[in-house]
Amino acid sequence: MQEPVYRRRVSSGSEGSNPLECEELFVVAVDFGTSYTGYAYAQRDSFETDPLKLCGMKIDGNQKLEKVPSSVLLTPEDAFHSFGRAAELTYEEKCTEGETDWKLFKNFKMHLYNTNCKKTNRNLIIEDCRGQTISAMTLFSLLLGYLKKTFLQQLEDFVRGVGEDCVRWVITVPAIWDDSAKQFMREAAEKAGFKKNKITLALEPECAALYCGFLIQDLRATLQEEMLKILGPGARYLLLDIGGGTVDITAHEVSGEFQYDELFAANGGPWGGENVNLAFQDYLRQILTDDTFSEFCRNHTEDFYDLMDDFERKKRKFDYTKMKDVVIRLPYFLSKQIDSSSVAANLAVIDHDKLKIPFSRMLKFFDDTIDKISRHIKNKLQEGALENITSVILVGGFSVSSIVKDRLKKVFPNDTFFHCPENAEVATLSGAVIYGQIQLRKNCTTPEAPKPRINACLPAIHSRRSRYTYGIDSHVPFNPEKHPESKKFRDGREAFCKDFFWVFLRAGTKLTQSKKGIMRTFTVDKDTKTLDVVIYRTENADPKFVDDPACYRLGKLIVDMREGVGMKNREIKIGLQYNDTELSVYAINNRDEIIKTTFDMLDAV
């Protein structure tokens, strides 16, 4: 393969310095999924000629734009061994040989999604299939480190002399993750050796939307006209990113040419395709008893994974319109355990090693998951949140299922246009590379900065909506008409209300790049070396008190009062804003200078 030529800017440095100033020549996106994970990359310069020209990771010696199972195998010493299907196969071999102290972790990304609204912390522990544990931070960083090392080796094989300083990394995260989970992912990447200033976190549904926008350019004129109804200026669409673990639901209005405004804060839930697999496992538990199935999972691990791999393949190919039963291979242990009465009442065994799942039962495996997605969307329709939505875009691995698409169509008005783009399984991964390319150009201020192909206009997420209300614990003058007596306290002669939720930023607020929350002024005495400020968050747009049931402690801001703050007039202002997808809290002194701060959302409190 001929090595490509990369443009580098000549430095005017003195003799003996490096004559080449390293630029970010590649964008690499890592789509860390619940069920499947992978990376894709592109040269920076290819964006101008072909934004969709992407390269994938090497799988079985071949470069493919696809993902592999999110499985990580660790040695008994907790060292990284392998990833993907290779990890599963090696683990099966180790189990067969009786080496049960190896650890296999699957679907562990879901541990960062908190359904109880409580935040992620650094002490999070994850169990493998046998109950063996490891720190979540360690596990995530080991996998990210492996992906980083694999890409850099792939790059070295392709072109020599280009190091990691020439790479911009984009790591995808679900839009429904809270701020602490995003910080967790960033810290895991930094622990894995990613440089802090080279990491961008991108929201999965936004990446998919950008991919769809660029995909229009490669369609025939007749199809372009149809697609522009979805993504043309003024259009409003709903995007459902239905993956293995979660469903991200977001809605955009196209405010300009490929400029997207979020209509409401992203939402969703743990209703991904893995739930269908769990329904199948529950079915087997009912037939075999819970103890027998647990013994099967624990002592016949290789057979269990083979069984679930076979079911996954059949699930993906399941065509409910043909009304056919589904046959999967049955491990010997299970076939031996199924007694005749259970067989007669629940299922059929063929040739002692095949399990026939009746068509009606297979449908039921999908029911609960699809019903939860449908109910959530119906609630949004009733609330009026989806008013004037005329199109629905489906992306993600589970979205390609015909039963998912057809059942969801019934939730919307008949004239709603549905679109599932080509390669919907990797729409987020592909869009994440595009997102990184756009960020490079937005941040580049040099005159010779390359411009994109599409009408010299950078597609972008123009605005988002705040998912939470953020604030601090404060006290205000007591008002008996507004405040309960239990919150009353006195300071001298004055009565105050304690635990008051002082708002920086409200849920639903439109966020743009320049949008900042309200600033709060603090006066600090001369002996104070550090100021600790606890930040709270809630989904309620109008919270009253920080100890309300729906309010949670998000993290702590530590302000260093020894630098940038004089001994007199020790006033500082604290504010909050979003930098693209990540929350930041900052402090400034009375000269409007930024003060050194640390904002920790992963403390264990």
C-alpha positions as CSV (number, residue, x, y, z in Angstrom):
1,M,0.0,0.0,0.0
2,Q,1.3,3.4,-0.9
3,E,1.9,5.6,2.1
4,P,-0.2,8.8,2.0
5,V,1.4,12.2,2.1
6,Y,0.5,14.3,5.1
7,R,0.7,18.1,5.2
8,R,2.6,19.5,8.1
9,R,3.1,23.1,8.9
10,V,6.8,24.3,9.0
11,S,7.8,25.8,12.2
12,S,9.9,29.0,12.4
13,G,11.7,27.7,15.5
14,S,15.5,28.0,16.0
15,E,18.1,25.6,14.8
16,G,17.9,22.3,16.7
17,S,14.2,22.4,17.3
18,N,11.8,20.1,15.6
19,P,11.2,21.7,12.2
20,L,7.7,20.1,12.0
21,E,4.8,21.2,14.1
22,C,2.6,18.2,14.7
23,E,-1.0,18.7,13.8
24,E,-4.0,16.4,14.5
25,L,-3.9,14.5,11.3
26,F,-6.3,11.7,12.3
27,V,-9.7,11.6,14.0
28,V,-10.4,8.3,15.8
29,A,-13.8,7.6,17.3
30,V,-14.4,5.0,19.9
31,D,-18.0,3.8,20.2
32,F,-18.0,2.0,23.6
33,G,-21.3,0.1,23.5
34,T,-23.1,-2.1,26.0
35,S,-23.2,-5.1,23.6
36,Y,-20.6,-4.1,20.9
37,T,-17.6,-1.9,20.8
38,G,-15.3,-0.6,18.0
39,Y,-13.4,2.3,16.6
40,A,-13.3,4.0,13.2
41,Y,-11.0,6.7,11.9
42,A,-10.3,9.1,9.1
43,Q,-7.6,11.3,7.8
44,R,-8.2,15.0,8.6
45,D,-7.8,16.0,4.9
46,S,-10.3,13.3,3.6
47,F,-13.2,15.3,5.1
48,E,-13.0,17.9,2.3
49,T,-13.4,15.3,-0.5
50,D,-15.3,12.5,1.1
51,P,-16.6,13.0,4.7
52,L,-17.9,9.4,4.8
53,K,-14.6,7.8,3.8
54,L,-13.9,6.0,7.1
55,C,-11.7,3.1,8.1
56,G,-12.5,0.6,10.8
57,M,-10.5,-1.6,13.2
58,K,-8.8,-4.8,12.2
59,I,-10.9,-7.8,12.8
60,D,-9.5,-11.2,12.0
61,G,-6.7,-9.5,10.0
62,N,-9.2,-7.4,7.9
63,Q,-10.1,-3.8,8.2
64,K,-13.9,-3.5,8.8
65,L,-16.2,-0.7,9.8
66,E,-18.1,-2.8,12.4
67,K,-18.0,-3.6,16.1
68,V,-17.2,-6.7,18.1
69,P,-18.7,-8.0,21.4
70,S,-18.0,-5.8,24.4
71,S,-16.2,-8.7,26.2
72,V,-13.0,-8.2,28.1
73,L,-10.9,-11.1,29.5
74,L,-8.5,-10.5,32.4
75,T,-5.8,-12.9,33.7
76,P,-6.0,-14.1,37.3
77,E,-3.6,-11.2,38.1
78,D,-6.2,-8.7,36.6
79,A,-4.0,-8.0,33.6
80,F,-5.7,-7.4,30.2
81,H,-5.6,-10.5,28.0
82,S,-8.0,-10.1,25.1
83,F,-11.1,-8.4,23.8
84,G,-14.2,-9.3,21.7
85,R,-14.9,-12.8,20.5
86,A,-11.3,-13.7,21.1
87,A,-11.8,-13.0,24.8
88,E,-14.9,-15.2,24.9
89,L,-13.2,-18.1,23.1
90,T,-10.2,-18.0,25.3
91,Y,-12.4,-17.9,28.4
92,E,-14.2,-21.0,27.2
93,E,-10.9,-22.8,26.8
94,K,-9.8,-21.7,30.3
95,C,-13.0,-23.0,31.8
96,T,-12.7,-26.3,30.0
97,E,-9.2,-26.6,31.4
98,G,-10.5,-25.9,34.9
99,E,-8.8,-22.4,35.2
100,T,-11.8,-20.7,36.8
101,D,-9.8,-17.7,38.2
102,W,-9.8,-15.9,34.8
103,K,-12.3,-13.1,34.6
104,L,-14.7,-12.4,31.7
105,F,-16.7,-9.2,31.7
106,K,-19.6,-8.5,29.3
107,N,-22.1,-5.7,28.9
108,F,-20.5,-3.7,31.8
109,K,-21.1,-0.3,30.3
110,M,-24.6,-0.4,31.8
111,H,-23.1,0.0,35.3
112,L,-22.6,3.7,34.4
113,Y,-26.3,4.2,33.7
114,N,-28.0,5.0,37.0
115,T,-31.8,4.4,36.9
116,N,-32.1,5.6,40.5
117,C,-30.7,9.0,39.6
118,K,-27.7,8.6,41.9
119,K,-24.4,9.4,40.6
120,T,-21.4,7.3,39.5
121,N,-18.3,7.3,41.7
122,R,-14.7,6.0,41.6
123,N,-15.5,3.2,44.0
124,L,-17.8,1.4,41.6
125,I,-17.2,-2.4,41.5
126,I,-18.1,-4.7,38.7
127,E,-18.7,-8.5,38.9
128,D,-17.9,-11.0,36.2
129,C,-20.1,-13.9,35.3
130,R,-18.8,-15.9,38.3
131,G,-19.0,-13.1,40.8
132,Q,-15.3,-12.2,40.7
133,T,-14.9,-8.4,41.0
134,I,-12.7,-5.6,39.8
135,S,-12.8,-1.8,40.0
136,A,-14.9,-0.3,37.2
137,M,-12.3,2.4,36.6
138,T,-9.6,-0.2,36.1
139,L,-11.8,-2.2,33.7
140,F,-12.9,0.7,31.6
141,S,-9.3,2.1,31.4
142,L,-7.9,-1.4,30.4
143,L,-10.3,-1.6,27.5
144,L,-9.7,2.0,26.3
145,G,-6.0,1.4,26.6
146,Y,-6.2,-1.7,24.5
147,L,-8.2,0.1,21.8
148,K,-5.7,3.0,21.8
149,K,-2.7,0.7,21.5
150,T,-4.4,-1.3,18.8
151,F,-5.1,1.8,16.7
152,L,-1.7,3.3,17.1
153,Q,-0.2,-0.1,16.0
154,Q,-2.6,-0.1,13.0
155,L,-1.5,3.4,12.2
156,E,2.2,2.6,12.4
157,D,1.7,-0.3,10.0
158,F,0.0,2.1,7.6
159,V,2.3,5.2,7.8
160,R,5.5,5.6,9.8
161,G,6.4,8.6,11.9
162,V,2.9,9.7,13.0
163,G,2.5,9.5,16.8
164,E,-0.4,9.9,19.1
165,D,0.1,13.6,19.3
166,C,-1.3,13.7,15.8
167,V,-4.6,12.0,16.8
168,R,-7.9,13.5,18.0
169,W,-9.9,11.0,20.0
170,V,-13.7,11.1,20.2
171,I,-15.4,8.8,22.7
172,T,-19.1,8.4,22.5
173,V,-21.4,8.4,25.5
174,P,-25.2,8.1,25.8
175,A,-27.1,11.3,25.9
176,I,-29.0,10.0,29.0
177,W,-25.8,9.6,31.0
178,D,-25.5,12.1,33.9
179,D,-22.5,14.3,34.3
180,S,-20.7,12.0,36.8
181,A,-20.7,9.2,34.3
182,K,-19.2,11.4,31.6
183,Q,-16.4,12.4,34.0
184,F,-15.9,8.8,34.8
185,M,-15.4,8.0,31.1
186,R,-13.0,10.9,30.7
187,E,-10.9,9.9,33.7
188,A,-10.8,6.2,32.6
189,A,-9.4,7.4,29.2
190,E,-6.8,9.6,30.9
191,K,-5.8,6.7,33.1
192,A,-5.4,4.6,30.0
193,G,-2.9,7.1,28.6
194,F,-5.1,9.4,26.5
195,K,-3.9,13.0,26.7
196,K,-6.5,15.2,28.4
197,N,-6.5,17.8,25.6
198,K,-6.8,15.2,22.9
199,I,-10.2,13.8,24.2
200,T,-13.6,14.8,23.1
201,L,-16.8,13.3,24.5
202,A,-19.6,13.1,21.9
203,L,-23.3,12.3,22.5
204,E,-24.4,9.2,20.6
205,P,-27.6,10.4,19.1
206,E,-26.0,13.7,18.0
207,C,-23.3,11.7,16.2
208,A,-26.0,9.6,14.5
209,A,-27.8,12.8,13.4
210,L,-24.6,14.2,11.8
211,Y,-24.0,10.9,10.0
212,C,-27.5,11.1,8.5
213,G,-27.0,14.7,7.5
214,F,-23.9,13.8,5.6
215,L,-25.5,10.7,4.1
216,I,-27.9,12.9,2.2
217,Q,-25.1,14.2,0.1
218,D,-24.4,10.7,-1.3
219,L,-28.0,9.9,-2.2
220,R,-29.5,10.1,-5.7
221,A,-31.4,13.3,-6.4
222,T,-34.8,11.7,-6.0
223,L,-33.9,10.3,-2.6
224,Q,-32.2,13.5,-1.6
225,E,-35.5,15.3,-2.0
226,E,-37.2,12.8,0.2
227,M,-34.5,12.9,2.9
228,L,-34.5,16.7,2.9
229,K,-38.0,16.6,4.2
230,I,-36.5,15.0,7.3
231,L,-33.2,17.0,7.6
232,G,-33.8,20.1,5.5
233,P,-34.0,23.6,7.1
234,G,-37.1,23.9,9.3
235,A,-37.6,20.2,9.7
236,R,-38.3,18.6,13.1
237,Y,-37.4,15.0,13.7
238,L,-37.2,12.5,16.5
239,L,-34.1,10.3,16.7
240,L,-34.3,7.0,18.5
241,D,-30.9,5.5,19.2
242,I,-31.8,1.9,20.2
243,G,-28.7,0.0,21.1
244,G,-27.9,-3.1,23.2
245,G,-28.3,-1.5,26.6
246,T,-30.1,1.8,26.4
247,V,-32.4,3.9,24.3
248,D,-31.5,7.5,23.7
249,I,-34.4,9.7,22.6
250,T,-33.7,13.2,21.3
251,A,-35.5,15.6,19.0
252,H,-33.9,18.3,16.8
253,E,-35.1,21.2,14.7
254,V,-32.9,22.0,11.7
255,S,-32.5,25.7,12.2
256,G,-30.1,26.3,9.2
257,E,-28.2,24.2,6.8
258,F,-27.2,21.3,8.9
259,Q,-27.5,23.3,12.1
260,Y,-29.3,21.3,14.8
261,D,-31.2,22.7,17.8
262,E,-32.3,20.3,20.5
263,L,-36.0,20.7,21.2
264,F,-36.0,19.0,24.6
265,A,-33.4,17.4,26.9
266,A,-32.4,13.9,25.8
267,N,-34.2,11.2,27.6
268,G,-34.7,7.4,27.4
269,G,-34.0,4.4,29.5
270,P,-32.5,0.9,29.8
271,W,-34.6,-0.7,27.1
272,G,-32.0,-2.0,24.6
273,G,-31.8,-5.3,22.8
274,E,-30.0,-7.1,25.7
275,N,-33.4,-7.2,27.4
276,V,-34.7,-9.6,24.8
277,N,-31.7,-11.9,25.6
278,L,-32.6,-11.6,29.3
279,A,-36.2,-12.5,28.5
280,F,-35.0,-15.7,26.8
281,Q,-32.9,-16.5,29.8
282,D,-35.9,-16.0,32.1
283,Y,-37.9,-18.4,29.9
284,L,-35.2,-21.1,30.4
285,R,-35.2,-20.4,34.2
286,Q,-39.0,-21.1,34.2
287,I,-38.5,-24.4,32.4
288,L,-35.4,-25.6,34.2
289,T,-35.9,-24.0,37.6
290,D,-33.7,-21.1,38.8
291,D,-31.2,-23.3,40.5
292,T,-30.6,-25.5,37.5
293,F,-30.1,-22.6,35.1
294,S,-27.8,-20.9,37.6
295,E,-25.7,-24.0,37.8
296,F,-25.6,-24.1,34.0
297,C,-24.4,-20.5,33.8
298,R,-21.8,-21.0,36.6
299,N,-20.4,-24.5,35.7
300,H,-20.9,-24.6,31.9
301,T,-19.9,-21.1,31.0
302,E,-18.7,-22.0,27.5
303,D,-22.0,-23.7,26.7
304,F,-23.9,-20.7,28.1
305,Y,-22.0,-18.2,25.8
306,D,-22.4,-20.5,22.8
307,L,-26.2,-20.7,23.5
308,M,-26.5,-16.9,23.8
309,D,-24.4,-16.3,20.7
310,D,-26.8,-18.6,18.8
311,F,-29.8,-16.8,20.2
312,E,-28.3,-13.4,19.3
313,R,-27.9,-14.4,15.7
314,K,-31.5,-15.7,15.5
315,K,-32.8,-12.6,17.3
316,R,-31.1,-10.3,14.7
317,K,-32.5,-12.4,11.8
318,F,-36.0,-12.9,13.3
319,D,-38.7,-11.9,10.7
320,Y,-42.0,-11.9,12.6
321,T,-43.9,-11.5,9.3
322,K,-43.1,-15.1,8.3
323,M,-44.5,-16.5,11.6
324,K,-42.0,-19.3,11.8
325,D,-40.7,-21.0,14.9
326,V,-37.0,-20.4,15.9
327,V,-34.6,-23.3,16.3
328,I,-31.4,-22.9,18.3
329,R,-28.7,-25.4,19.3
330,L,-29.2,-26.8,22.8
331,P,-26.2,-27.7,25.0
332,Y,-26.0,-31.2,26.3
333,F,-26.4,-30.2,29.9
334,L,-29.7,-28.4,29.2
335,S,-31.1,-31.2,27.0
336,K,-30.5,-33.6,29.8
337,Q,-32.2,-31.5,32.4
338,I,-35.4,-30.8,30.6
339,D,-38.0,-33.4,31.7
340,S,-40.8,-34.7,29.5
341,S,-43.6,-32.7,31.2
342,S,-41.8,-29.4,30.7
343,V,-41.1,-30.3,27.1
344,A,-44.7,-31.1,26.4
345,A,-46.0,-28.0,28.0
346,N,-43.4,-25.4,26.9
347,L,-41.1,-26.3,24.1
348,A,-39.9,-29.0,21.8
349,V,-36.5,-30.6,21.6
350,I,-35.4,-31.9,18.2
351,D,-32.8,-34.6,17.8
352,H,-31.7,-34.1,21.5
353,D,-29.6,-31.0,20.7
354,K,-31.9,-28.4,19.2
355,L,-34.5,-26.2,20.9
356,K,-37.6,-25.1,19.0
357,I,-39.0,-21.8,20.3
358,P,-42.6,-21.3,19.2
359,F,-43.2,-18.2,17.1
360,S,-45.6,-16.8,19.7
361,R,-43.1,-17.3,22.5
362,M,-40.3,-15.6,20.5
363,L,-42.6,-12.6,20.0
364,K,-43.1,-12.4,23.8
365,F,-39.3,-12.0,24.3
366,F,-39.6,-8.7,22.5
367,D,-42.8,-7.5,24.0
368,D,-41.7,-6.0,27.3
369,T,-38.8,-4.0,25.9
370,I,-40.7,-2.6,22.9
371,D,-43.7,-1.8,25.2
372,K,-41.5,0.2,27.5
373,I,-40.1,2.2,24.6
374,S,-43.6,2.7,23.2
375,R,-45.1,3.8,26.5
376,H,-42.3,6.4,27.0
377,I,-42.9,7.8,23.5
378,K,-46.7,7.9,24.1
379,N,-46.1,9.9,27.3
380,K,-44.0,12.4,25.4
381,L,-46.7,12.7,22.7
382,Q,-49.4,13.3,25.4
383,E,-47.2,16.0,27.1
384,G,-46.9,17.8,23.7
385,A,-43.1,17.4,23.6
386,L,-43.3,15.9,20.2
387,E,-45.5,18.5,18.6
388,N,-44.8,19.1,14.9
389,I,-42.5,16.1,14.7
390,T,-43.0,14.8,11.2
391,S,-40.1,12.3,10.9
392,V,-38.5,9.6,13.0
393,I,-34.9,8.3,12.5
394,L,-34.0,4.9,13.9
395,V,-30.3,4.1,14.5
396,G,-28.5,1.5,16.7
397,G,-28.1,-2.2,16.5
398,F,-31.5,-3.1,17.9
399,S,-33.2,-0.5,15.5
400,V,-32.7,-2.7,12.5
401,S,-35.1,-5.4,13.8
402,S,-38.2,-5.4,11.7
403,I,-40.5,-6.1,14.7
404,V,-39.0,-3.0,16.5
405,K,-39.5,-0.8,13.5
406,D,-43.1,-1.9,12.8
407,R,-44.2,-1.8,16.4
408,L,-42.9,1.7,16.9
409,K,-44.6,2.9,13.8
410,K,-47.9,2.2,15.4
411,V,-47.2,4.7,18.2
412,F,-47.0,7.7,15.8
413,P,-49.5,9.3,13.5
414,N,-49.9,7.6,10.2
415,D,-48.3,10.4,8.2
416,T,-45.0,10.2,10.2
417,F,-42.1,9.4,8.0
418,F,-39.8,6.7,9.3
419,H,-36.2,6.3,8.2
420,C,-33.5,3.7,9.2
421,P,-30.3,4.8,7.4
422,E,-27.9,2.4,5.7
423,N,-25.5,0.8,8.2
424,A,-27.7,2.0,11.1
425,E,-25.7,-0.3,13.5
426,V,-22.6,1.9,13.0
427,A,-24.3,5.3,12.4
428,T,-23.1,6.5,15.8
429,L,-19.6,5.3,15.2
430,S,-19.4,6.9,11.8
431,G,-21.0,10.1,13.0
432,A,-18.5,10.3,15.9
433,V,-15.6,10.6,13.3
434,I,-17.5,13.4,11.6
435,Y,-18.1,15.1,14.9
436,G,-14.4,15.0,15.6
437,Q,-13.6,16.4,12.2
438,I,-16.0,19.3,12.8
439,Q,-14.5,20.0,16.2
440,L,-11.1,20.2,14.6
441,R,-12.3,22.9,12.2
442,K,-14.2,24.8,14.8
443,N,-11.2,25.0,17.0
444,C,-8.7,25.9,14.2
445,T,-8.0,29.6,13.9
446,T,-5.3,29.5,11.2
447,P,-6.1,31.1,7.8
448,E,-5.3,28.0,5.9
449,A,-7.7,25.9,8.0
450,P,-9.4,23.4,5.7
451,K,-13.1,24.0,5.0
452,P,-15.8,21.3,4.7
453,R,-17.3,20.3,1.4
454,I,-20.9,21.1,2.1
455,N,-21.6,24.7,1.0
456,A,-18.7,25.9,3.2
457,C,-21.0,25.5,6.2
458,L,-19.9,23.5,9.2
459,P,-22.7,21.2,10.3
460,A,-23.1,21.5,14.1
461,I,-25.2,20.9,17.1
462,H,-26.2,24.6,17.5
463,S,-27.9,24.3,20.8
464,R,-28.9,21.7,23.5
465,R,-31.3,21.6,26.4
466,S,-30.2,21.3,30.0
467,R,-31.4,18.0,31.4
468,Y,-31.0,19.1,35.0
469,T,-31.4,22.1,37.3
470,Y,-28.1,22.8,39.0
471,G,-27.5,24.8,42.2
472,I,-26.1,25.1,45.6
473,D,-27.2,25.0,49.3
474,S,-27.9,28.5,50.4
475,H,-30.0,30.4,53.0
476,V,-32.4,33.3,52.3
477,P,-34.5,35.6,54.5
478,F,-37.3,33.5,56.0
479,N,-40.7,34.0,54.4
480,P,-43.5,32.3,56.3
481,E,-45.7,32.3,53.2
482,K,-43.1,30.4,51.2
483,H,-40.9,28.5,53.7
484,P,-41.8,25.7,56.1
485,E,-41.2,26.4,59.8
486,S,-38.8,23.4,59.9
487,K,-36.4,25.3,57.7
488,K,-36.3,28.4,59.9
489,F,-33.2,29.4,61.9
490,R,-31.9,32.6,63.4
491,D,-28.7,34.5,63.0
492,G,-28.8,37.2,65.6
493,R,-32.2,39.0,65.2
494,E,-32.7,37.9,61.6
495,A,-34.6,34.7,60.6
496,F,-33.4,32.7,57.6
497,C,-34.5,29.7,55.6
498,K,-31.9,26.9,55.4
499,D,-31.3,24.3,52.7
500,F,-32.5,26.7,50.0
501,F,-31.8,25.5,46.4
502,W,-30.1,28.5,44.8
503,V,-30.2,27.9,41.1
504,F,-27.3,28.3,38.6
505,L,-29.1,26.7,35.6
506,R,-32.6,25.4,35.2
507,A,-33.7,22.1,33.5
508,G,-34.9,22.8,29.9
509,T,-32.7,25.9,29.5
510,K,-31.4,26.3,25.9
511,L,-27.7,25.9,25.9
512,T,-25.4,27.4,23.3
513,Q,-21.7,27.7,23.3
514,S,-21.8,31.1,24.9
515,K,-24.5,30.3,27.4
516,K,-23.5,30.5,31.0
517,G,-25.5,30.0,34.2
518,I,-26.1,32.7,36.8
519,M,-23.0,33.5,38.8
520,R,-23.0,33.6,42.6
521,T,-20.7,35.9,44.7
522,F,-19.0,34.6,47.8
523,T,-17.1,36.7,50.3
524,V,-14.4,34.8,52.1
525,D,-12.4,35.7,55.2
526,K,-8.6,36.3,55.0
527,D,-7.7,33.0,56.7
528,T,-9.5,30.8,54.3
529,K,-7.1,28.8,52.1
530,T,-9.7,26.8,50.1
531,L,-13.4,27.2,49.6
532,D,-15.5,24.1,49.2
533,V,-18.9,24.5,47.4
534,V,-21.2,21.5,47.0
535,I,-23.2,21.4,43.7
536,Y,-26.6,19.8,43.6
537,R,-28.8,18.7,40.7
538,T,-32.3,17.7,40.1
539,E,-34.6,17.0,37.1
540,N,-37.1,19.4,38.6
541,A,-37.1,22.8,36.9
542,D,-38.2,24.6,40.0
543,P,-36.7,23.0,43.1
544,K,-37.2,24.4,46.5
545,F,-34.7,22.8,48.8
546,V,-31.5,20.7,48.4
547,D,-32.8,17.9,50.6
548,D,-35.9,17.4,48.5
549,P,-36.3,13.7,47.5
550,A,-35.6,14.4,43.8
551,C,-32.4,16.4,44.5
552,Y,-28.9,14.8,44.6
553,R,-25.4,15.9,45.5
554,L,-23.6,16.1,42.2
555,G,-20.1,17.0,43.4
556,K,-17.8,19.4,45.1
557,L,-16.0,22.5,43.8
558,I,-12.8,23.3,45.6
559,V,-11.5,26.8,45.0
560,D,-7.8,27.6,45.8
561,M,-7.9,30.9,47.6
562,R,-4.1,31.2,47.8
563,E,-3.7,32.1,44.2
564,G,-5.4,34.9,42.4
565,V,-7.3,36.3,45.4
566,G,-5.8,39.1,47.4
567,M,-6.0,39.5,51.2
568,K,-8.4,42.4,50.8
569,N,-11.8,42.3,49.1
570,R,-11.8,38.5,49.0
571,E,-14.8,38.1,46.8
572,I,-15.1,35.4,44.2
573,K,-17.8,34.6,41.7
574,I,-18.7,31.0,40.9
575,G,-20.5,30.0,37.7
576,L,-21.5,27.0,35.7
577,Q,-21.6,26.3,32.0
578,Y,-21.5,23.5,29.4
579,N,-18.5,23.2,27.2
580,D,-20.1,21.2,24.3
581,T,-21.1,18.0,26.1
582,E,-19.4,18.4,29.4
583,L,-20.3,20.4,32.5
584,S,-17.8,22.8,34.0
585,V,-17.9,24.9,37.2
586,Y,-15.5,27.8,37.4
587,A,-14.5,30.7,39.7
588,I,-13.3,34.2,38.9
589,N,-11.8,36.9,41.2
590,N,-12.8,40.6,41.3
591,R,-10.5,41.3,38.4
592,D,-12.4,38.7,36.2
593,E,-9.4,36.4,36.3
594,I,-10.0,32.6,36.4
595,I,-9.0,31.0,39.7
596,K,-7.6,27.5,40.1
597,T,-10.4,25.1,40.9
598,T,-11.1,21.4,41.1
599,F,-14.6,20.1,40.4
600,D,-15.1,16.4,41.4
601,M,-18.3,14.6,40.5
602,L,-16.9,11.2,41.4
603,D,-16.4,11.5,45.1
604,A,-18.2,8.7,47.0
605,V,-20.4,10.8,49.2
